[in-house]
């Protein structure tokens, strides 16, 4: 499990390491430079010619020190200083002084011809950038990006906000980012993730003082988090999931939910749907059981709600919404389901657009997980999609805190939060951007909750495994040709060893 911090949390840890522990700040910088130089030597051949582009702050100091260490290891390294000597940080000035005393030259003025070098180390701004880049710095970064050379960024690509991942006017596009102490928020969310390339975390000695903003899962966490399988067990041991999903217009949503729930390990999946949907699904998902409601053309509300109440009693976790459509039944089903206080409910798609959703959710006291995409989040919050995408973490946290629920805000970097804890997902691929992928996720989360996982962690693990399954499907089929069904069928590829 990786800790994720914003810029202020890292600065605080640095300050405490210096003031409370007595570690000189130059020692922290030297540790960072060792990691940066080590990453370069590990990823590129020794004959590579290195150009460090250094700024005036501590990020520039990291660059000066890394250039010195590379030279001591026999590499050809030069430093281009793009900052201002009058505003140099104390530690950057110290590192420049050491560099000069050891025979290093500091290039200034115009960026040297990139064709003289093989690798450019971006040590311009790091996490300290507070305003959009313009003028000479804007031009410099564009020249680096157009150079065609391999680019290694120190801590974070210059121009990316460490707190939000936003591009501050323009930003370096790195092939490798060596980030210090921990993963930064701006490296875990888009658009920052598009600019960082491969990310390598380098410890510098302040890690025990960090107070993480969020966390991210790694594959080794799956075994620890998954509910254990017991030799002496039966289907009841692993929970019953109720899936209130599908309609004559969207029968596939029910299938994808049911299939993914079963492949994620629940003991039994019950699908509450229309007769026409059952007819389609029974041959494709014979393991599921089906409870049939009346059709939308001829609704029998009293009968449907009686059947639903019975199904709710039998379930340990419930999924409501995928493929239901909008209408009388959806409103009634959402209301009745959210009134059921003794089990975890996962609400998605049409459930989130029900007129009664917000009022019912606000009255609920048992775990409720919602899984909106940005369009559904815009409906729930009244914000524009652009505003949501500009700050997905803040949007999700505010909504979860206000309505006392777990929000899974789906995107290329999905955010999961209960208003206090924050999980940022880094698995997944562009092949998952197709209809039905959200139905697969909903079934997976409900299945994990039915197996006894704490709801927040069921959501986090479900999203993470969902992304890994997408990556597995894309490796086999390619991004253009895979669909949500392929995603579901690759769940066993991820879980088979656990």
Residue pairs with C-beta under 8 A, 6 or more apart in sequence:
1 215
1 216
1 217
1 218
1 221
2 182
2 183
2 201
2 215
2 216
2 217
2 218
3 182
3 183
3 210
3 212
3 214
3 215
4 182
4 183
4 184
4 185
4 188
4 212
4 213
4 214
4 215
4 216
4 422
4 424
5 13
5 181
5 182
5 183
5 184
5 185
5 210
5 211
5 212
5 213
6 162
6 163
6 184
6 185
6 213
7 127
7 128
7 162
7 163
7 184
8 163
9 210
9 211
9 212
9 213
10 127
10 162
10 180
10 181
10 182
10 184
10 206
10 210
11 127
12 209
12 211
13 181
13 206
13 207
13 209
13 210
13 211
14 25
14 28
14 206
16 206
16 209
17 23
17 28
17 205
17 206
17 209
18 24
18 25
18 28
20 209
21 209
23 205
23 206
25 90
25 91
26 91
26 94
26 95
27 205
28 204
28 205
28 206
29 58
29 61
29 62
29 65
29 91
29 95
30 65
31 202
31 203
31 204
31 205
32 62
32 65
32 154
32 155
32 180
32 202
32 204
33 62
33 65
33 66
33 68
33 69
33 95
34 69
34 202
35 178
35 180
35 200
35 202
35 203
35 204
36 62
36 63
36 66
36 121
36 152
36 154
36 178
36 202
37 66
37 69
37 70
37 73
38 202
39 152
39 176
39 178
39 200
39 202
40 48
40 50
40 66
40 70
40 75
40 119
40 121
40 152
41 70
41 73
41 75
43 152
43 176
44 118
44 119
44 150
46 74
46 75
47 118
48 75
48 76
48 118
48 119
48 150
49 76
49 77
49 78
49 116
49 117
49 118
49 119
50 67
50 70
50 75
50 76
50 77
50 78
50 117
50 118
50 119
50 120
50 121
51 77
51 78
51 79
51 80
51 112
51 114
51 116
51 117
51 119
51 120
51 121
52 63
52 64
52 66
52 67
52 77
52 78
52 79
52 80
52 120
52 121
52 123
53 63
53 80
53 82
53 111
53 120
53 121
53 122
53 123
53 124
53 140
53 144
54 60
54 61
54 63
54 64
54 79
54 80
54 81
54 82
54 83
54 92
54 123
54 124
55 63
55 82
55 83
55 92
55 123
55 124
55 125
55 126
55 158
56 83
56 84
56 85
56 87
56 88
56 89
56 92
57 83
57 88
57 89
57 92
57 125
57 126
57 128
58 89
58 91
58 92
58 126
58 128
59 123
59 124
59 125
59 126
59 127
59 128
59 154
59 155
59 158
60 81
60 83
60 88
60 89
60 92
60 95
60 123
60 124
61 89
61 91
61 92
61 93
61 94
61 95
61 96
62 95
62 123
62 126
62 154
62 155
62 180
63 79
63 121
63 123
63 154
64 79
64 92
64 95
64 96
64 98
64 99
64 123
65 95
65 98
65 99
66 77
66 121
66 123
66 154
67 77
67 78
67 79
67 99
67 104
67 121
68 77
68 95
68 98
68 99
68 102
68 104
70 77
71 77
71 102
71 104
78 104
78 105
78 107
78 112
78 117
79 99
79 104
79 105
79 106
79 107
80 106
80 107
80 108
80 111
80 112
81 96
81 106
81 107
81 108
82 111
82 124
82 136
82 137
82 140
83 92
83 124
85 93
88 96
96 106
99 106
100 106
111 140
111 143
111 144
114 120
114 143
114 144
114 147
114 148
114 149
117 149
118 149
118 150
119 149
119 150
119 151
119 152
120 144
120 147
120 149
120 150
120 151
120 152
121 151
121 152
121 153
121 154
122 144
122 151
122 152
122 153
122 154
122 157
122 158
122 172
122 174
123 154
124 137
124 140
124 141
124 158
124 172
125 158
125 159
126 154
126 155
126 156
126 158
126 162
127 155
127 156
127 162
127 184
127 186
129 158
129 159
129 160
129 161
129 162
129 168
131 168
132 168
132 169
133 141
133 158
133 159
133 168
133 169
133 170
133 171
134 169
138 169
138 170
141 158
141 159
141 170
141 171
141 172
142 170
144 151
144 172
145 151
145 172
145 173
150 175
150 176
151 172
151 173
151 174
151 175
151 176
151 197
152 174
152 175
152 176
152 177
152 178
153 172
153 174
153 176
153 177
153 178
153 196
153 197
154 178
154 180
155 177
155 178
155 179
155 180
155 184
156 162
156 177
156 179
156 184
156 186
156 187
156 192
156 196
157 171
157 172
157 173
157 174
157 177
157 192
157 195
157 196
158 171
158 172
159 167
159 168
159 169
159 170
159 171
159 172
159 195
160 166
160 167
160 168
160 171
160 172
160 186
160 187
160 191
160 192
160 195
160 196
161 167
161 168
161 186
161 192
162 184
162 185
162 186
162 187
163 185
163 186
164 185
164 186
164 189
164 192
164 390
164 391
164 393
165 185
165 186
165 187
165 188
165 189
165 190
165 191
165 192
165 193
165 413
166 186
166 191
166 192
166 390
167 191
167 192
167 195
171 195
172 195
173 194
173 195
173 197
174 195
174 196
174 197
175 197
175 198
176 197
176 198
176 199
176 200
177 187
177 196
177 197
177 198
177 199
177 200
178 200
178 202
179 187
179 199
179 200
179 201
179 202
180 201
180 202
180 203
180 204
181 201
181 202
181 203
181 204
181 206
181 207
181 210
182 201
182 207
182 210
182 212
183 199
183 201
183 216
185 213
185 214
185 393
185 424
186 192
187 193
187 196
187 199
188 214
188 216
188 413
188 424
188 426
189 392
189 393
189 413
189 415
189 424
190 411
190 412
190 413
193 412
193 413
193 426
213 422
214 393
214 421
214 422
214 423
214 424
215 421
215 422
215 423
215 424
216 423
216 424
216 425
216 426
217 225
217 423
217 425
217 427
217 460
217 461
217 464
219 468
221 461
221 464
222 461
222 464
222 465
222 494
222 495
222 498
223 498
225 453
225 457
225 461
226 265
226 461
226 495
226 498
227 238
227 265
227 448
227 451
227 452
227 453
229 265
230 237
234 267
235 267
235 268
236 267
236 268
237 267
238 265
238 266
238 267
238 450
238 451
239 266
239 267
239 268
239 316
239 317
239 447
239 449
239 450
239 451
239 452
240 266
240 267
240 268
240 269
240 270
240 314
240 315
240 316
240 317
240 450
241 261
241 266
241 268
241 269
241 270
241 315
241 316
241 317
241 318
241 319
241 443
241 446
241 447
241 450
242 270
242 272
242 311
242 312
242 314
242 315
242 317
242 318
242 319
243 254
243 257
243 258
243 261
243 269
243 270
243 271
243 272
243 273
243 318
243 319
243 322
243 443
243 446
244 272
244 273
244 308
244 311
244 318
244 319
244 320
244 321
244 324
244 333
244 337
245 253
245 254
245 257
245 258
245 271
245 272
245 273
245 319
245 320
245 321
245 322
245 323
245 324
245 439
246 252
246 253
246 254
246 255
246 257
246 271
246 273
246 274
246 277
246 281
246 322
246 323
246 324
247 273
247 274
247 277
247 296
247 323
247 324
247 325
248 274
248 276
248 277
248 295
248 296
249 323
249 325
250 322
250 323
250 324
250 325
251 273
251 276
251 277
251 280
251 281
251 323
252 323
252 436
252 439
253 322
253 323
253 349
253 436
253 439
254 271
254 273
254 277
254 281
254 322
254 323
255 280
255 281
255 284
255 285
256 322
256 436
256 439
256 440
256 443
256 484
256 485
256 488
257 271
257 319
257 322
257 439
257 440
257 442
257 443
257 446
258 269
258 271
258 281
258 285
258 288
258 443
259 284
259 285
259 440
259 443
259 485
259 488
259 489
260 439
260 440
260 441
260 442
260 443
260 444
260 447
260 488
260 491
261 269
261 319
261 443
261 444
261 446
261 447
261 450
262 269
262 285
262 287
262 288
262 447
263 488
263 489
263 491
263 492
263 495
264 443
264 444
264 447
264 448
264 462
264 465
264 491
264 495
265 447
265 448
265 451
265 495
266 317
266 446
266 447
266 450
266 451
267 450
268 288
268 289
269 285
269 287
269 288
269 289
269 443
269 447
270 288
270 289
270 290
270 291
270 311
270 314
270 315
271 277
271 278
271 281
271 285
271 288
271 289
271 290
271 291
272 290
272 291
272 293
272 307
272 308
272 311
273 281
273 290
273 291
273 292
273 293
274 292
274 293
274 294
274 295
274 296
275 292
275 295
276 295
278 290
278 292
281 288
281 290
282 290
291 307
291 310
291 311
293 304
293 307
293 308
293 329
294 300
294 303
294 304
294 329
296 325
296 327
296 328
296 329
299 327
299 328
299 329
301 328
301 329
301 332
304 329
304 332
304 333
305 332
305 336
308 333
308 336
308 337
309 336
312 318
312 336
312 337
312 340
312 343
315 343
315 450
316 343
316 344
316 449
316 450
317 343
317 344
317 345
317 346
317 446
317 447
317 449
317 450
318 337
318 340
318 343
318 344
318 345
318 346
318 446
319 345
319 346
319 347
319 348
319 442
319 443
319 445
319 446
320 333
320 334
320 337
320 345
320 346
320 347
320 348
320 351
321 330
321 334
321 347
321 348
321 349
321 350
321 351
321 352
321 442
322 348
322 349
322 350
322 438
322 439
322 442
323 349
323 350
323 439
324 330
324 333
324 349
324 350
324 351
325 350
326 350
326 353
326 354
330 350
330 351
330 354
331 354
331 355
331 356
333 351
334 347
334 351
334 354
334 356
334 357
334 360
335 354
335 356
335 360
337 345
337 347
337 351
338 345
338 347
338 357
338 360
338 361
338 363
338 364
338 368
339 360
339 364
340 366
341 364
341 365
341 366
342 366
343 366
344 366
344 367
344 368
344 369
344 446
344 449
344 450
344 455
344 458
345 364
345 366
345 367
345 368
345 369
346 369
346 370
346 371
346 442
346 445
346 446
346 449
347 357
347 361
347 368
347 369
347 370
347 371
348 370
348 371
348 372
348 438
348 439
348 442
349 376
349 438
349 439
349 442
351 357
352 370
352 372
352 376
352 379
352 380
353 376
353 379
357 380
358 380
358 403
361 368
361 370
361 403
361 405
362 403
362 404
364 404
364 405
365 404
367 405
367 406
367 449
367 455
368 405
368 406
369 405
369 406
369 408
369 445
369 449
369 455
369 458
369 459
370 380
370 405
370 406
370 407
370 408
371 408
371 410
371 438
371 441
371 442
371 445
371 459
372 379
372 380
372 407
372 408
372 409
372 410
373 410
373 411
373 438
374 385
374 388
374 389
374 392
374 409
374 410
374 411
375 385
377 383
377 385
377 388
377 395
377 396
377 399
377 409
378 384
378 385
378 388
380 399
381 388
381 395
381 399
383 395
387 395
388 395
388 409
389 411
392 409
392 411
392 413
392 415
393 415
393 417
393 422
393 424
395 409
396 407
396 409
396 415
396 416
396 417
397 407
397 417
397 419
397 422
399 407
400 406
400 407
400 417
400 418
400 419
401 419
401 420
402 419
404 419
405 418
406 416
406 417
406 418
406 455
406 456
406 459
407 415
407 416
407 417
407 418
408 414
408 415
408 416
408 441
408 445
408 459
408 463
409 415
409 416
410 438
410 441
412 428
412 430
413 424
413 425
413 426
414 424
414 425
414 428
414 463
414 467
415 422
415 423
415 424
415 425
416 422
416 423
416 424
416 425
416 456
416 459
416 460
416 463
417 423
418 456
421 456
423 456
423 459
423 460
423 463
425 460
425 463
425 464
425 467
426 467
427 463
427 464
427 465
427 466
427 467
427 468
427 470
427 471
428 466
428 467
428 468
428 470
428 471
429 467
429 470
429 471
429 474
429 479
430 474
430 479
431 470
431 473
431 474
431 477
431 478
431 479
431 480
431 482
432 466
432 467
432 470
432 474
432 482
432 487
434 482
434 483
434 484
435 483
435 484
436 483
436 484
436 485
437 466
437 470
437 484
437 487
439 484
440 466
440 469
440 484
440 487
440 488
441 462
441 463
441 466
443 488
444 462
444 465
444 466
444 491
445 458
445 459
445 462
445 463
447 462
448 458
448 461
448 462
449 455
449 458
453 461
465 491
465 494
465 495
466 487
468 494
469 487
469 488
469 490
469 491
469 493
469 494
470 482
470 487
470 490
472 490
472 493
472 494
473 482
473 486
473 487
473 489
473 490
474 482
476 482
476 486
476 490
477 486
